[in-house]
Amino acid sequence: MPEMMWSSICVALAAGIGEKFLCRVTLFNLFTKIFENKQYVLLWSSIFSSVLFGLFHLINLGHGAALDATFQQVYYATAIGLAFSYLHIFTNRIWPCILMHFLLDLQPNIANMNAEASPWGPILIIFGIVIIVSIICIYAFNKVEN
């Protein structure tokens, strides 16, 4: 049991730090440079970096994860990525995103690939709402900043 707990903490911490620096700092900044002459640069940067964040989770297929569970993870990681983007933009800090990602990933089964798919209906509704609210918040923030 202590090994599982320690393993879960390490995986959650590594994902929280690594993925946030890759997606919220490196990719987000790259996309802000790409879209710097476009209207709503923060919105477009958030969308593109979040979609890539979601697609990065396809790597779990190579580690034996179930196809449906992986596609669900891609969908909700994209949604959560948009929420993290807004948090990053709003606070202008990366550590709240790292902390939130760590807490979301801190679960006993994070270190194994035995996750099963949930019913699609609730996943689509719940994370669809997260996507919509995040996009509206980023759009509103970006509109004020322009």
VENFENSUL-V490099 format. One record per residue. N is the residue number from 1. PHI is phi in whole degrees, 0 to 359 (none if undefined). Layout:
[[N | PHI] [N | PHI]]
This chain:
[[1 | none] [2 | 298] [3 | 296] [4 | 295] [5 | 296] [6 | 297] [7 | 298] [8 | 296] [9 | 297] [10 | 295] [11 | 295] [12 | 296] [13 | 291] [14 | 297] [15 | 294] [16 | 300] [17 | 283] [18 | 297] [19 | 292] [20 | 290] [21 | 291] [22 | 291] [23 | 272] [24 | 277] [25 | 254] [26 | 295] [27 | 293] [28 | 301] [29 | 295] [30 | 300] [31 | 291] [32 | 294] [33 | 290] [34 | 296] [35 | 259] [36 | 300] [37 | 263] [38 | 258] [39 | 287] [40 | 63] [41 | 302] [42 | 293] [43 | 295] [44 | 295] [45 | 296] [46 | 295] [47 | 297] [48 | 294] [49 | 292] [50 | 287] [51 | 297] [52 | 296] [53 | 303] [54 | 296] [55 | 295] [56 | 301] [57 | 286] [58 | 297] [59 | 302] [60 | 297] [61 | 299] [62 | 287] [63 | 254] [64 | 93] [65 | 289] [66 | 293] [67 | 300] [68 | 299] [69 | 297] [70 | 292] [71 | 296] [72 | 295] [73 | 295] [74 | 299] [75 | 296] [76 | 285] [77 | 292] [78 | 297] [79 | 298] [80 | 294] [81 | 300] [82 | 294] [83 | 295] [84 | 296] [85 | 299] [86 | 297] [87 | 301] [88 | 295] [89 | 295] [90 | 294] [91 | 270] [92 | 56] [93 | 223] [94 | 264] [95 | 296] [96 | 297] [97 | 293] [98 | 298] [99 | 298] [100 | 296] [101 | 296] [102 | 303] [103 | 294] [104 | 293] [105 | 276] [106 | 284] [107 | 212] [108 | 301] [109 | 263] [110 | 295] [111 | 276] [112 | 243] [113 | 253] [114 | 266] [115 | 295] [116 | 254] [117 | 290] [118 | 264] [119 | 300] [120 | 292] [121 | 308] [122 | 298] [123 | 298] [124 | 298] [125 | 290] [126 | 299] [127 | 280] [128 | 296] [129 | 295] [130 | 300] [131 | 298] [132 | 298] [133 | 297] [134 | 296] [135 | 296] [136 | 297] [137 | 295] [138 | 294] [139 | 301] [140 | 296] [141 | 296] [142 | 294] [143 | 295] [144 | 294] [145 | 287] [146 | 280]]
